[in-house]
Amino acid sequence: MFKPLGAFAVGLILLLCACSRQKTLTRKDLRSELTSAKSLAAETEMFLDYVQQRRATKHYAQGHIEYLTEEIEQSRKELQESSPAQSEEDALQKLKAQFDALNAELHTIRGKMDDPAAIATTKEQIEKILQALDEANSSI
């Protein structure tokens, strides 16, 4: 009776150990994550244009900010749980910083969707984020 239970426990421990390993990000993975970050930043910029033109309802604007925030936080979490190849550490740190910056901009603008000046400022910051992502991409 104890042998099957012991075998099950050992198997479970081995499975948990295998699942706890960090994923190693290759250069290709980092480029893909950079592309994703640029896409989210560009989508945020287009969304803010749409809001600025007063074409978005309040509920749509709130929902879309939530969606973008969740996508950014999920991507950031996946990066946090990964480790880069030795030569890609700097690029990974730059990418994480830009995801954090984009997330911060979304949190800042969340309650200011009726403020044209705040939207304009956020769009300027997103442009800077896009530029930083382009620079990070060229360094990989």
Backbone as JSON, one array per atom type, in Angstrom:
{
  "sequence": "MFKPLGAFAVGLILLLCACSRQKTLTRKDLRSELTSAKSLAAETEMFLDYVQQRRATKHYAQGHIEYLTEEIEQSRKELQESSPAQSEEDALQKLKAQFDALNAELHTIRGKMDDPAAIATTKEQIEKILQALDEANSSI",
  "N": [[0.81, -1.2, 0.0], [1.97, 1.23, 0.72], [4.0, 1.52, -1.16], [2.85, 2.2, -3.76], [1.81, 4.69, -3.03], [4.12, 6.04, -2.27], [5.51, 6.02, -4.7], [3.81, 7.6, -6.18], [4.07, 10.04, -4.8], [6.8, 10.64, -5.24], [6.76, 10.86, -8.03], [5.06, 13.09, -8.3], [6.6, 15.09, -7.06], [8.79, 15.17, -8.82], [7.48, 16.06, -11.12], [6.6, 18.6, -10.3], [9.07, 19.84, -9.9], [10.05, 19.86, -12.49], [8.26, 21.57, -13.71], [8.83, 23.96, -12.5], [11.02, 25.14, -13.58], [12.64, 27.87, -15.11], [11.84, 29.46, -18.16], [14.08, 29.77, -20.81], [14.87, 32.59, -22.54], [15.35, 33.07, -25.91], [17.13, 34.86, -28.48], [15.33, 35.15, -30.58], [12.9, 34.83, -29.19], [12.97, 37.12, -27.57], [12.87, 39.14, -29.53], [10.31, 38.64, -30.48], [8.79, 39.24, -28.19], [9.42, 41.94, -27.99], [8.2, 42.87, -30.32], [5.57, 42.34, -29.68], [5.26, 44.1, -27.5], [5.61, 46.53, -28.83], [3.39, 46.44, -30.48], [1.28, 46.51, -28.59], [1.77, 49.05, -27.51], [1.38, 50.66, -29.77], [-1.29, 50.07, -30.3], [-2.43, 51.16, -28.02], [-1.87, 53.83, -28.44], [-3.4, 54.34, -30.77], [-5.93, 53.83, -29.73], [-6.12, 55.91, -27.86], [-6.18, 58.07, -29.63], [-8.67, 57.6, -30.76], [-10.31, 57.96, -28.52], [-9.72, 60.62, -27.99], [-10.87, 61.86, -30.14], [-13.42, 61.76, -29.37], [-14.98, 59.52, -29.93], [-15.35, 57.21, -28.57], [-17.3, 55.42, -26.22], [-17.82, 55.89, -22.69], [-17.88, 53.48, -21.27], [-16.75, 51.7, -23.12], [-14.18, 52.78, -23.35], [-13.2, 52.44, -20.72], [-13.31, 49.65, -20.53], [-11.54, 48.91, -22.58], [-9.12, 49.93, -21.71], [-8.77, 48.35, -19.47], [-8.47, 45.85, -20.73], [-6.07, 46.29, -22.23], [-4.3, 46.78, -20.13], [-4.36, 44.31, -18.76], [-3.24, 42.64, -20.74], [-0.66, 43.71, -20.94], [0.28, 43.35, -18.32], [0.23, 40.55, -18.18], [2.12, 39.86, -20.14], [4.39, 41.01, -18.99], [4.58, 39.51, -16.66], [5.17, 36.98, -17.72], [7.69, 37.52, -18.77], [9.04, 38.06, -16.41], [9.13, 35.58, -15.28], [10.92, 34.27, -16.81], [14.23, 33.65, -18.07], [16.93, 35.28, -19.65], [19.1, 34.47, -22.44], [22.62, 34.54, -21.89], [23.84, 36.79, -23.2], [21.73, 38.47, -23.63], [20.65, 39.84, -21.5], [20.63, 42.64, -20.99], [18.91, 43.62, -22.99], [16.55, 42.35, -22.21], [16.05, 43.6, -19.75], [15.61, 46.23, -20.61], [13.29, 45.83, -22.11], [11.48, 44.94, -20.12], [11.38, 47.29, -18.63], [10.08, 49.01, -20.41], [7.59, 47.77, -20.71], [6.72, 48.17, -18.1], [6.63, 50.97, -18.07], [4.66, 51.49, -20.0], [2.47, 50.26, -18.78], [2.28, 51.89, -16.5], [1.54, 54.32, -17.69], [-1.01, 53.67, -18.64], [-2.34, 53.22, -16.23], [-2.21, 55.79, -15.18], [-3.73, 57.34, -16.99], [-6.21, 56.27, -16.8], [-8.36, 57.39, -15.16], [-8.7, 59.78, -16.41], [-9.9, 60.16, -18.88], [-11.47, 62.09, -19.99], [-9.95, 64.3, -20.23], [-8.32, 66.24, -22.37], [-5.67, 67.26, -22.36], [-4.3, 65.51, -20.66], [-4.54, 63.16, -22.11], [-3.07, 63.85, -24.39], [-0.52, 64.17, -23.25], [-0.05, 61.55, -22.36], [0.0, 60.24, -24.82], [2.35, 61.34, -25.87], [4.21, 60.21, -24.12], [3.9, 57.55, -24.76], [4.88, 57.55, -27.34], [7.59, 57.94, -26.76], [8.07, 55.53, -25.46], [7.69, 53.75, -27.58], [9.86, 54.53, -29.18], [11.98, 53.81, -27.5], [11.6, 51.06, -27.47], [12.14, 50.48, -30.14], [14.87, 51.11, -30.18], [15.8, 49.19, -28.36], [15.21, 46.92, -29.82], [16.96, 47.17, -31.95], [19.31, 46.66, -30.69], [19.44, 44.0, -30.25]],
  "CA": [[0.0, 0.0, 0.0], [2.81, 2.41, 0.79], [4.82, 1.64, -2.36], [2.18, 3.02, -4.77], [1.71, 6.05, -2.52], [5.47, 6.6, -2.35], [5.81, 6.25, -6.12], [3.0, 8.75, -6.58], [4.67, 11.23, -4.21], [8.04, 10.91, -5.96], [6.37, 11.35, -9.36], [4.53, 14.44, -8.14], [7.73, 15.97, -6.77], [9.54, 15.34, -10.07], [6.66, 16.88, -12.01], [6.65, 19.98, -9.82], [10.42, 20.36, -10.17], [10.16, 20.11, -13.94], [7.42, 22.72, -14.07], [9.31, 25.18, -11.87], [12.17, 25.68, -14.33], [12.39, 29.08, -15.89], [12.03, 29.36, -19.6], [15.19, 30.58, -21.29], [14.48, 33.39, -23.71], [16.33, 33.18, -26.98], [17.09, 36.13, -29.22], [14.07, 35.15, -31.32], [11.84, 35.07, -28.21], [13.03, 38.53, -27.19], [12.34, 39.93, -30.65], [8.87, 38.43, -30.48], [8.25, 40.02, -27.07], [9.54, 43.35, -28.37], [7.15, 43.12, -31.31], [4.32, 42.36, -28.92], [5.24, 45.35, -26.74], [5.38, 47.62, -29.79], [2.0, 46.32, -30.91], [0.43, 47.01, -27.51], [1.96, 50.5, -27.41], [0.72, 51.27, -30.93], [-2.73, 49.94, -30.1], [-2.79, 52.14, -27.0], [-1.82, 55.14, -29.1], [-4.58, 54.44, -31.64], [-7.08, 53.9, -28.84], [-6.17, 57.27, -27.32], [-6.67, 58.91, -30.73], [-10.11, 57.34, -30.86], [-10.92, 58.62, -27.36], [-9.51, 62.06, -28.17], [-11.86, 62.3, -31.14], [-14.73, 61.58, -28.71], [-15.7, 58.47, -30.63], [-15.48, 56.06, -27.67], [-18.15, 55.6, -25.06], [-17.09, 55.78, -21.43], [-17.75, 52.05, -20.94], [-15.79, 51.1, -24.05], [-12.86, 53.27, -22.98], [-12.79, 51.75, -19.48], [-13.09, 48.24, -20.84], [-10.35, 48.73, -23.41], [-7.96, 50.17, -20.85], [-8.61, 47.12, -18.68], [-7.92, 44.82, -21.63], [-4.67, 46.59, -22.51], [-3.56, 46.6, -18.88], [-4.22, 42.87, -18.53], [-2.28, 42.1, -21.71], [0.67, 44.18, -20.56], [0.68, 42.68, -17.08], [0.49, 39.15, -18.5], [3.41, 39.81, -20.84], [5.42, 41.35, -18.01], [4.7, 38.35, -15.77], [5.88, 35.93, -18.46], [9.1, 37.92, -18.82], [9.59, 37.94, -15.06], [9.31, 34.16, -15.01], [11.88, 33.75, -17.79], [15.59, 34.16, -17.98], [17.47, 35.44, -21.0], [20.43, 33.96, -22.74], [23.62, 35.38, -21.23], [24.12, 38.04, -23.9], [20.49, 39.22, -23.85], [20.15, 40.38, -20.23], [20.38, 44.08, -21.12], [17.7, 43.79, -23.81], [15.41, 41.95, -21.4], [15.79, 44.66, -18.76], [15.0, 47.36, -21.33], [11.93, 45.43, -22.46], [10.69, 44.99, -18.89], [11.19, 48.7, -18.26], [9.09, 49.61, -21.31], [6.29, 47.23, -20.31], [6.35, 48.87, -16.87], [6.29, 52.35, -18.42], [3.36, 51.46, -20.68], [1.49, 49.95, -17.74], [2.13, 53.1, -15.67], [0.77, 55.3, -18.47], [-2.42, 53.25, -18.65], [-2.89, 53.47, -14.89], [-2.31, 57.23, -15.02], [-4.77, 57.91, -17.84], [-7.48, 55.57, -16.53], [-9.41, 58.27, -14.65], [-8.61, 61.1, -17.06], [-10.26, 59.98, -20.28], [-12.15, 63.3, -20.46], [-8.97, 65.38, -20.16], [-7.5, 66.23, -23.59], [-4.25, 67.51, -22.05], [-3.75, 64.27, -20.1], [-4.43, 62.2, -23.23], [-1.94, 64.28, -25.21], [0.7, 63.85, -22.51], [0.12, 60.1, -22.4], [0.42, 59.88, -26.18], [3.77, 61.71, -25.98], [4.98, 59.21, -23.38], [3.85, 56.3, -25.53], [5.84, 57.73, -28.44], [8.91, 57.7, -26.18], [8.15, 54.09, -25.22], [7.9, 53.13, -28.89], [11.25, 54.81, -29.58], [12.86, 52.98, -26.66], [11.46, 49.68, -27.95], [12.89, 50.4, -31.4], [16.29, 51.08, -29.8], [16.08, 47.87, -27.77], [15.15, 45.95, -30.91], [18.18, 47.27, -32.77], [20.46, 46.18, -29.91], [19.4, 42.53, -30.17]],
  "C": [[0.86, 1.26, 0.0], [3.67, 2.6, -0.45], [4.12, 2.46, -3.45], [2.08, 4.48, -4.33], [3.07, 6.75, -2.6], [5.86, 6.91, -3.78], [5.05, 7.46, -6.63], [3.63, 10.05, -6.07], [5.95, 11.62, -4.94], [7.73, 11.46, -7.35], [5.85, 12.77, -9.31], [5.65, 15.45, -7.89], [8.54, 16.22, -8.05], [8.79, 16.23, -11.06], [6.72, 18.34, -11.59], [8.02, 20.61, -10.07], [10.58, 20.7, -11.64], [9.38, 21.34, -14.35], [7.98, 24.03, -13.53], [10.51, 25.8, -12.6], [11.77, 26.91, -15.11], [12.63, 28.8, -17.36], [13.21, 30.27, -19.96], [14.77, 31.28, -22.57], [15.63, 33.44, -24.71], [16.23, 34.57, -27.6], [15.76, 36.26, -29.98], [12.89, 35.43, -30.38], [11.79, 36.55, -27.8], [12.51, 39.44, -28.3], [10.82, 39.82, -30.72], [8.2, 39.25, -29.37], [8.33, 41.52, -27.35], [8.46, 43.74, -29.38], [5.8, 43.21, -30.62], [4.18, 43.67, -28.13], [4.97, 46.54, -27.66], [3.93, 47.62, -30.27], [1.05, 46.86, -29.84], [0.56, 48.52, -27.36], [1.26, 51.21, -28.57], [-0.79, 51.19, -30.8], [-3.22, 50.95, -29.06], [-2.83, 53.54, -27.61], [-3.05, 55.35, -29.99], [-5.86, 54.56, -30.81], [-7.22, 55.31, -28.28], [-6.6, 58.28, -28.39], [-8.19, 58.81, -30.84], [-10.86, 58.04, -29.73], [-10.84, 60.14, -27.52], [-10.51, 62.64, -29.17], [-13.29, 62.16, -30.62], [-15.61, 60.55, -29.42], [-15.94, 57.25, -29.76], [-16.46, 56.39, -26.55], [-17.31, 55.42, -23.8], [-16.85, 54.31, -21.07], [-16.75, 51.35, -21.85], [-14.37, 51.51, -23.64], [-12.35, 52.57, -21.72], [-12.47, 50.29, -19.75], [-11.81, 48.01, -21.63], [-9.07, 48.99, -22.61], [-7.71, 48.93, -19.98], [-7.99, 46.0, -19.51], [-6.43, 45.05, -21.88], [-3.81, 46.36, -21.27], [-3.33, 45.12, -18.59], [-3.21, 42.25, -19.48], [-0.85, 42.47, -21.33], [1.16, 43.46, -19.3], [0.98, 41.2, -17.31], [1.85, 38.99, -19.19], [4.56, 40.06, -19.87], [5.66, 40.17, -17.06], [5.47, 37.23, -16.46], [7.36, 36.26, -18.56], [9.77, 37.74, -17.46], [9.92, 36.48, -14.74], [10.31, 33.5, -15.96], [13.26, 34.31, -17.51], [16.17, 34.24, -19.39], [18.76, 34.64, -21.19], [21.42, 34.98, -22.18], [23.79, 36.75, -21.89], [22.9, 38.92, -24.07], [19.92, 39.86, -22.59], [19.79, 41.86, -20.34], [19.1, 44.34, -21.91], [16.45, 43.41, -23.01], [15.06, 43.02, -20.38], [15.14, 45.88, -19.42], [13.54, 47.06, -21.69], [11.02, 45.48, -21.24], [10.38, 46.43, -18.5], [10.12, 49.36, -19.14], [7.69, 49.06, -21.05], [5.81, 47.94, -19.05], [5.91, 50.31, -17.17], [4.91, 52.42, -19.1], [2.24, 51.18, -19.68], [1.22, 51.18, -16.87], [1.3, 54.16, -16.4], [-0.71, 54.94, -18.49], [-3.07, 53.48, -17.29], [-3.1, 54.96, -14.67], [-3.51, 57.79, -15.78], [-6.16, 57.36, -17.5], [-8.59, 56.52, -16.08], [-9.46, 59.62, -15.35], [-9.0, 61.05, -18.53], [-11.01, 61.19, -20.86], [-11.21, 64.5, -20.52], [-8.06, 65.35, -21.39], [-6.01, 66.44, -23.34], [-3.59, 66.23, -21.52], [-3.57, 63.22, -21.2], [-3.24, 62.56, -24.11], [-0.6, 63.95, -24.54], [0.99, 62.35, -22.55], [0.58, 59.65, -23.79], [1.89, 60.22, -26.4], [4.65, 60.66, -25.29], [5.0, 57.88, -24.13], [4.78, 56.38, -26.73], [7.26, 57.45, -27.95], [9.12, 56.19, -25.91], [8.4, 53.35, -26.53], [9.33, 53.34, -29.38], [12.22, 53.94, -28.79], [12.78, 51.5, -27.09], [12.19, 49.48, -29.27], [14.4, 50.31, -31.12], [16.67, 49.72, -29.22], [16.1, 46.79, -28.85], [16.43, 45.98, -31.74], [19.41, 46.76, -32.0], [20.48, 44.66, -29.8], [20.04, 41.95, -31.41]]
}
